[in-house]
Amino acid sequence: MTDFNSDLFKTIIPEGRGNTSEEVVSQLREMIHRGELHPGDRLPPERDLAKLLGVSRPTLRAGIRSLSAVGILQSRQGAGTFVVQSEGPPQLDSSPLRLMASLHGFTSAEMFEARQSLEMAIAGLAAERATGDQMASMAEEVTGMFASLDEPEQFLVHDMRFHQTVAAASGNRILTALMNMVATILFDARRKTVKHATDLKESAEMHRKIYRAIREHSPEAARLTMRDHLMLAQRAQEAEGIDYSDAADVAGNGDGADANPAT
């Protein structure tokens, strides 16, 4: 762990009508790209960092939350904010995909098809490679889904964690990162309508079937069950009135800053 030379941090000068919190994100990302920030490094205290960057503390917090949401920074109670040090999958920024979706008019069917292809492959690999601890985590999230059928937003959290655990169990960080990038866009739209969901019990049952196929080390069953689950999820979410063709706009208005992938 390294504490930083304050000279590395440059005062942010807002450009035009740009969002200053986005400029905080941009500067910290660039420092990581240039090798000035390394995994495990601790950022200066919030008060000092805000002063160094020339921004308000609420603006700094917004930038840190955005980077924490995509797994780049991690805030630890009583210890500070750190650059994440992890052997897990890289967190790919979904902004380029959102931009392509806007420019080329990607349809909701295409987005779901891409996710289905990735998650089917991931489920099959998880059935071959999942550890005991990962299986226990999947079971815990399934239990959490059934316990939160009357709390849609909490259900969505367990849903997200289940898929993340399956992805980690695949052992393929590239597939996992790609899946998360696509799933984040779908999640941004779903979280706005999940309160109206009527398929939560059915969804929980499908997650349990996926878990059982992985537990039984049956790659083919895991792939097919994941396919069936995502097809049902697509139909149910379309019934909620979600228009995924508009999901690409989320990145532009900041609504997706704290999003994580989920069904």
URCOR-V713851 format. One record per pair of residues at least 24 apart in sequence whose C-alpha atoms are under 7 Angstrom apart, sorted by the first residue. I is the first residue (numbers start at 0). J is the second residue. Records with the same first field share a line. If there is no record, write none. Layout:
BEGIN
I: J + J
END
This chain:
BEGIN
0: 39 + 40 + 41
1: 40 + 41
2: 40 + 41 + 42
3: 42 + 43
8: 51 + 52
9: 51 + 52
10: 51 + 52 + 53
11: 52 + 53
19: 58
20: 58 + 59 + 61 + 62
21: 62
23: 59 + 62
24: 62 + 66
37: 82
38: 82 + 83 + 84
39: 81 + 82 + 83 + 84
40: 81 + 82
41: 79 + 80 + 81 + 82
42: 80 + 81
44: 79
64: 257
65: 256 + 257
68: 256 + 257 + 258
87: 172
88: 172 + 173 + 175 + 176
89: 176
90: 176
91: 176 + 180
92: 180
93: 180
94: 250
97: 247
98: 247
100: 247
101: 247
105: 244
106: 244
107: 243 + 244
114: 178 + 181 + 182
115: 226 + 229
117: 174 + 178
118: 178
119: 222 + 225 + 226
120: 222
121: 166 + 169
122: 165 + 169 + 221 + 222 + 225
123: 218 + 219 + 221 + 222
124: 169 + 218
125: 165 + 168 + 169 + 213
126: 213 + 214 + 216 + 217 + 218 + 221
127: 216 + 218
128: 168 + 169
129: 168 + 169
133: 164 + 168
134: 214
137: 161 + 164 + 210
141: 203 + 206 + 207
144: 203
145: 203
148: 199 + 200
151: 193 + 194
152: 193 + 194
155: 261
158: 261 + 262
159: 260 + 261 + 262
162: 261
179: 260
182: 260 + 261
183: 258 + 259 + 260
184: 246 + 247
185: 243
186: 259 + 260 + 261 + 262
187: 246 + 255 + 258
188: 241 + 243 + 246
189: 241
192: 239
195: 239
196: 239
198: 235
END
